[in-house]
């Protein structure tokens, strides 16, 4: 049994559960969880409910029972009142509880706010024109040359562009620091891989020469105790290699690409560069268009939505860090941030994300956009061709989550097509 009230853009749901319903929920919680408890004299999962309650306390199953009955009433309320759109998980407060009368509780939750869309006919975002120059083509050819370069050892002084193999040992105020020592390190001179000034001082060194290289760590260096500190590196030059690039000829192109001549390769390269540039310009245009639509729209977002989105972003960060074998605590230590500071930073991004989502959802709902089965099949067919699979096989093997992903792709294409048609 429930009673709903709306006040100041916040829903309040009063839930009442009878004593009989409560006891039935506690019994279900016992059946569900009895295998978790060890009771002397009984095999695990075989101890009677009353024995477990005497051992672990009369309320041992109350939390699970309470969550079940409240969730049930909350779910029932939402299914019967589809116009109510909670913006966040509800806050639950126990109003009263007695064994003979049951439970009364109040659930409060923010509601999804109304969005006031800006005038879409006023959109000014334009798509940038793109072009591919001969210089861009030549740069790609130079990259191809670089991947086929030879490195020839030379008995000469190091020059910019050479690859120098060095030993080095760094110290600050005469004390060596972690990460400042290495042997047989191969460094491309002029690549600015090391601190400013380091590579410049290696230039001109002769084979076997040892010298002091004096540098100053930048103020924004990632290691706190080295920021802005002068350091001395003892450097020994052990090898100098000169990079020799191949001559660009039809033979080189035929040996290193799928084309027979340089002219064929240049033509194809220009076409590919143009296609990539157009794709990038289209993506940039769409992103800018969405940003403009969001900026001219108004919505008063409850903090609970921003807070929950920030939690999601942090969870996503943890997941990505785990792929780098790093924990969130390590990341916080490395960046010098506290968890609260990270959460505050994430809330700034979360606010933009939530507003964008609400604005786009409002446009979709206002225009009654939907995804038909024919449109979904077309999108799946495109994907199936990539993997040389029949459409029916794809439809029978993809999960509901994957299907949702493709439906979202189609919906976003419809949305972007609509926004572009509105933009003047």
Secondary structure, 3 states (H helix, E strand, C coil): CEEEEEECCEEEEEEEECHHHHHHHHHHHHHHHHHHCCCCCCCCCCCCHHHHHHHHCCCCCHHHHHHHHHHHHHHHHHHHCCCCCECCCCEEEEEEEECCCEEEEEEEEEECCCEECCCHHHCCCCCCCCCCCHHHHHHHHHHHHHHCCEEEECCCCCCCCCEEEEEEEEEECCEEEEEEEEEEEEEECCCCCCCCCHHHHHCCCCCCCEEEEEEECCCCCCCHHHCCCEEEEEEEEEEEEEEECCCCCHHHHHHHCCCCCHHHHHHHHHHHHHHHHHHHHHHHHHHHHHHHHHHCCEECCCHHHHHHHHHHHHHHHHHHHHCCCCCHHHHHHHHCCCHHHHHHHHHHHHHHHHHHHHHHHHHHHHCCCCCCHHHHHHHHHHHHHHCCCCHHHHHHHCCHHHHHHHHHHHHHHHHHHHHHHHCC
